Amino acid sequence: MPVSGMFEAVVDGDAEQVKAGQAIVLPAGKVRRITAVGGPAVALVAMAAGGMAMLPGSQDKVPLPWAR
């Protein structure tokens, strides 16, 4: 959920913009990219403890520092 600024979320090629005060739920198992739009932005992220990420084209799981 953006606290300030705006983000573009791309999930499996479909783009959506979300701004401060709005929320977006990103489905598990889908390729997704989040980018700040128009300048700095801050967001709150909620996920299960121990969450991992995978980069497109890789089977390696990367630990996320904020999910520890």
C-alpha positions as CSV (number, residue, x, y, z in Angstrom):
1,M,0.0,0.0,0.0
2,P,1.6,3.3,-1.1
3,V,2.0,5.7,1.8
4,S,3.4,8.5,-0.5
5,G,3.9,8.8,-4.2
6,M,2.7,6.5,-6.9
7,F,3.7,3.0,-8.2
8,E,3.1,1.0,-11.3
9,A,2.5,-2.6,-10.7
10,V,2.9,-5.0,-13.7
11,V,1.5,-8.5,-13.2
12,D,1.9,-10.9,-16.1
13,G,2.1,-8.0,-18.5
14,D,-1.0,-6.1,-17.2
15,A,-0.1,-2.7,-15.7
16,E,-2.0,-0.8,-13.0
17,Q,-1.1,2.4,-11.2
18,V,-1.7,2.7,-7.4
19,K,-1.2,5.9,-5.4
20,A,-1.0,6.9,-1.7
21,G,-4.1,5.7,0.1
22,Q,-4.9,2.9,-2.3
23,A,-3.9,-0.8,-2.0
24,I,-3.1,-3.6,-4.4
25,V,-2.9,-7.3,-3.9
26,L,-0.3,-9.1,-5.9
27,P,-1.1,-12.8,-6.6
28,A,1.5,-15.4,-5.7
29,G,3.1,-17.4,-8.5
30,K,2.9,-14.6,-11.0
31,V,5.7,-12.5,-12.6
32,R,5.4,-9.0,-11.2
33,R,7.3,-5.7,-11.1
34,I,6.7,-2.7,-8.9
35,T,8.2,0.7,-10.0
36,A,7.9,4.1,-8.4
37,V,6.4,6.6,-10.9
38,G,7.2,10.3,-11.1
39,G,9.6,10.4,-8.2
40,P,10.2,9.0,-4.8
41,A,7.5,6.8,-3.3
42,V,7.1,4.8,0.0
43,A,5.0,1.7,0.5
44,L,3.9,-0.6,3.3
45,V,4.4,-4.3,2.3
46,A,2.7,-7.2,4.1
47,M,3.7,-10.8,3.5
48,A,4.3,-14.0,5.4
49,A,7.5,-14.2,7.5
50,G,10.3,-15.9,5.6
51,G,9.0,-14.8,2.2
52,M,11.2,-15.4,-0.8
53,A,11.4,-14.1,-4.3
54,M,12.4,-15.6,-7.7
55,L,13.8,-13.6,-10.6
56,P,12.3,-14.3,-14.0
57,G,14.2,-17.0,-15.8
58,S,15.7,-18.4,-12.6
59,Q,14.7,-21.1,-10.2
60,D,16.9,-19.6,-7.4
61,K,14.9,-18.2,-4.4
62,V,16.2,-15.0,-2.9
63,P,15.4,-14.1,0.7
64,L,13.7,-10.7,1.2
65,P,15.3,-8.7,4.1
66,W,11.9,-7.2,5.2
67,A,10.3,-10.7,5.4
68,R,12.7,-11.9,8.1
